[in-house]
Amino acid sequence: PADRAQLQQALVYILQTALDGPQTDGMLRFITRQVEEEVQLIITNSGHPPPPEKSRYLFDPFHQSIQHSYGLGFAIAYGIIEAHGGSVQVDSRPDGGITFTLRLPTHPADL
């Protein structure tokens, strides 16, 4: 069964990452939707995305770049979402900003 407290903590960590990114204006855009057997939460900010060669390290604990340190929270959030059968994807937007896409099954199996 899903652990509500863990999922809430994961969301807090991801929101903190989205809000604290380099040169964000503090504005976030949220989209939620259900696609077949999964729920998607899409969070977009207006900050400067990490360079493509650094993006693969975003989920590593205490990853740092010249511009920003992502700390342990983002790695923990990634682990929680995966433990619940979901996924987290981070994409850079062409017009600037980062999109975080969280996907979770609507009926998680007993994990």
C-alpha positions as CSV (number, residue, x, y, z in Angstrom):
1,P,0.0,0.0,0.0
2,A,1.0,3.6,-0.6
3,D,2.6,5.4,2.4
4,R,0.9,8.8,2.4
5,A,3.5,10.4,4.7
6,Q,6.4,9.3,2.4
7,L,4.6,10.6,-0.7
8,Q,3.9,13.9,1.0
9,Q,7.6,14.2,1.9
10,A,8.6,13.4,-1.6
11,L,6.4,16.1,-2.9
12,V,7.8,18.7,-0.4
13,Y,11.3,17.8,-1.5
14,I,10.5,18.2,-5.2
15,L,8.6,21.5,-4.6
16,Q,11.6,22.8,-2.6
17,T,13.9,21.9,-5.5
18,A,11.5,23.6,-8.0
19,L,11.3,26.8,-5.9
20,D,14.9,27.0,-5.0
21,G,16.4,26.4,-8.4
22,P,18.8,28.9,-9.9
23,Q,17.2,32.2,-10.8
24,T,13.6,31.2,-10.3
25,D,11.0,33.9,-9.8
26,G,9.2,31.8,-7.1
27,M,6.3,31.0,-9.5
28,L,5.3,27.4,-10.2
29,R,2.8,26.0,-12.6
30,F,1.0,22.7,-11.7
31,I,-0.8,20.3,-14.0
32,T,-2.4,17.1,-12.6
33,R,-4.0,14.5,-14.7
34,Q,-4.9,10.8,-14.8
35,V,-3.7,8.9,-17.8
36,E,-4.9,5.3,-17.9
37,E,-3.7,3.7,-14.7
38,E,-1.4,6.5,-13.5
39,V,-1.6,9.9,-12.0
40,Q,0.7,12.6,-13.3
41,L,1.8,15.7,-11.5
42,I,3.7,18.2,-13.7
43,I,5.5,21.1,-12.0
44,T,7.1,23.8,-14.1
45,N,9.3,26.6,-12.9
46,S,11.0,29.5,-14.7
47,G,14.5,28.9,-13.4
48,H,17.7,28.2,-15.3
49,P,17.9,24.5,-16.1
50,P,21.1,22.6,-15.5
51,P,23.2,21.9,-18.5
52,P,22.3,18.6,-20.3
53,E,25.6,16.9,-19.1
54,K,24.6,17.7,-15.5
55,S,21.0,16.6,-15.7
56,R,21.7,12.9,-15.2
57,Y,23.2,13.7,-11.8
58,L,20.2,15.4,-10.4
59,F,19.0,12.4,-8.5
60,D,22.5,11.7,-6.9
61,P,22.7,12.5,-3.2
62,F,24.4,15.9,-2.6
63,H,24.9,16.6,-6.3
64,Q,26.4,20.0,-6.8
65,S,26.9,22.2,-9.9
66,I,28.5,25.5,-10.1
67,Q,25.1,27.1,-10.0
68,H,23.2,25.0,-7.5
69,S,23.3,22.2,-4.9
70,Y,20.4,19.8,-5.0
71,G,21.2,18.2,-1.6
72,L,19.8,14.9,-0.3
73,G,16.1,15.8,-0.5
74,F,15.7,15.3,-4.3
75,A,17.5,12.0,-4.2
76,I,15.2,10.9,-1.3
77,A,12.1,12.0,-3.2
78,Y,13.2,10.0,-6.3
79,G,13.7,6.9,-4.2
80,I,10.2,7.3,-2.5
81,I,8.5,7.7,-5.8
82,E,10.2,4.7,-7.3
83,A,9.5,2.6,-4.2
84,H,5.8,3.3,-4.9
85,G,6.0,2.1,-8.5
86,G,6.3,5.6,-10.0
87,S,8.9,7.7,-11.8
88,V,10.3,11.2,-11.8
89,Q,11.4,12.9,-15.0
90,V,13.2,16.3,-15.2
91,D,13.2,18.2,-18.5
92,S,14.6,21.5,-19.6
93,R,12.2,23.8,-21.4
94,P,13.4,25.6,-24.6
95,D,12.1,28.9,-23.3
96,G,13.9,28.4,-19.9
97,G,12.8,26.7,-16.8
98,I,12.5,23.1,-15.7
99,T,9.6,20.7,-15.8
100,F,9.4,18.0,-13.1
101,T,7.0,15.1,-14.1
102,L,5.9,12.7,-11.3
103,R,4.0,9.6,-12.3
104,L,2.4,7.2,-9.8
105,P,0.2,4.2,-10.4
106,T,-3.5,4.8,-9.4
107,H,-3.5,1.3,-7.8
108,P,-0.1,0.7,-6.3
109,A,0.7,-3.0,-5.7
110,D,1.7,-4.1,-2.3
111,L,5.4,-3.2,-2.2
